[in-house]
Amino acid sequence: MSRIPIVIAGEIKTLSPGGQNILIEKIINDFAPRFTPSGKLIYVGDTDEKFAHFDQVALVDLGVNIDSHGKMPDVIIHFTTNNWLVLIEAVTSHGPINPKRKKELEVLFKNAQIPLVMVTTFLSRKAMVAFLAEITWETDV
């Protein structure tokens, strides 16, 4: 199967086909320009490899040192306009940001020097319905 191309900082990278990577491509190409314009893409996970893209220096500059055992969100964007760290979960088969996952992210990013914004994404509203009751308060969809 062909890999999914994405452009990060002018460089073409590819994600493994299938799984949540189709949604991750849409997050990068559709969601980010619309909701975090001029945001800096810090991290992109891949189904095959944990770190498809990781700007660790940018994260450290925001006060965050990631433990390699911590479960990263699927995408991290520094929305510089509002100075938010946007943590995005791409939901295709695994769950959304529920109370347990929210707590895990808060612990993982506890030293962040800027506010965290947690977003659960879906390919469609229909896909969201199955998880609606699990999504925690004070997060975005």
TABELFEN-V720761 format. One record per residue. PSI is psi in radians with two decimals (none if undefined). OMEGA is omega in whole degrees, -180 to 180 (999 if undefined). D_FIRST is the distance of its C-alpha to the first C-alpha in Angstrom with 1 decimal. Layout:
psi->{PSI;PSI}
omega->{OMEGA;OMEGA}
d_first->{D_FIRST;D_FIRST}
This chain:
psi->{2.58;2.55;2.80;2.01;2.43;2.66;2.14;2.06;0.75;-0.02;2.34;2.17;2.90;2.57;2.67;2.61;2.68;-3.00;-2.53;-0.09;-0.43;-0.73;-0.69;-0.70;-0.71;-0.59;-0.81;-0.77;-0.48;-0.95;-0.93;-0.88;-0.53;-0.77;-0.31;0.98;2.44;0.30;2.71;2.06;2.05;-0.67;2.43;2.14;2.81;2.58;-0.72;-0.74;2.40;-0.70;1.57;-0.60;2.30;1.96;1.42;-0.61;-0.76;-0.68;-0.74;-0.68;-0.41;0.12;0.16;2.13;2.08;2.25;2.25;-0.27;-0.18;2.49;1.84;2.65;2.98;-0.61;2.45;2.26;2.31;1.85;1.62;-0.53;-0.79;-0.10;0.93;2.61;1.92;2.05;2.08;2.26;2.26;1.97;2.02;-0.84;-0.55;2.83;2.98;-2.99;1.70;3.11;-0.70;-0.81;-0.67;-0.79;-0.74;-0.77;-0.68;-0.69;-0.80;-0.63;0.46;-0.47;0.10;2.36;0.04;2.82;2.56;2.41;2.10;2.22;2.28;2.28;2.64;2.77;-0.45;2.89;-0.64;-0.72;-0.57;-0.61;-0.67;-0.41;0.01;-0.77;-0.34;-0.39;2.26;2.70;2.75;0.48;2.94;2.76;none}
omega->{180;180;-177;-179;173;179;179;-180;177;-179;179;174;179;175;177;-177;173;180;-178;-176;175;178;178;177;179;176;-178;-174;-176;-177;-174;180;-177;-172;177;-177;-177;177;179;179;-176;-175;171;177;179;179;-179;-178;-174;-175;175;176;179;176;-175;180;180;180;178;178;178;176;-174;171;-175;172;-176;179;-179;180;-178;169;-176;-179;174;178;171;179;-171;-180;180;-176;177;170;-175;-179;-171;173;178;-175;171;178;178;-172;-179;174;178;-178;180;-179;178;179;178;180;178;178;-179;-177;-175;-178;180;-178;179;-179;176;172;-176;-175;172;-179;179;177;-178;175;180;179;-180;-174;-178;-176;-172;-177;-177;-174;-176;176;177;170;-178;178;999}
d_first->{0.0;3.8;6.5;9.4;12.4;15.8;19.2;21.7;25.2;24.1;21.5;17.7;15.7;12.1;11.2;8.6;6.5;8.8;12.4;14.9;13.0;12.9;16.7;17.1;15.9;18.5;21.0;20.8;20.8;23.0;25.0;26.0;27.5;29.3;30.7;30.8;31.4;31.8;30.6;29.4;26.0;26.8;23.9;20.3;18.8;15.2;14.0;13.4;16.4;19.5;20.3;17.7;20.9;24.4;27.7;30.0;33.0;32.7;32.7;35.6;37.5;37.3;38.8;35.7;35.0;32.0;32.4;29.3;29.7;29.8;26.9;25.9;25.1;21.6;23.0;26.4;28.1;31.7;33.1;35.9;37.8;38.8;38.2;36.0;33.3;30.7;28.7;25.8;24.1;20.9;21.5;19.0;20.1;22.4;25.8;27.3;29.9;32.6;35.9;34.7;31.6;33.9;36.3;33.7;32.6;36.3;37.0;34.0;35.1;38.8;39.8;38.2;40.9;39.6;39.0;35.7;34.0;31.7;29.2;27.0;24.3;22.8;20.5;23.6;27.2;26.6;24.2;27.0;29.6;28.5;29.1;32.0;34.7;33.0;32.7;35.6;38.3;38.3;34.6;32.7;30.1}
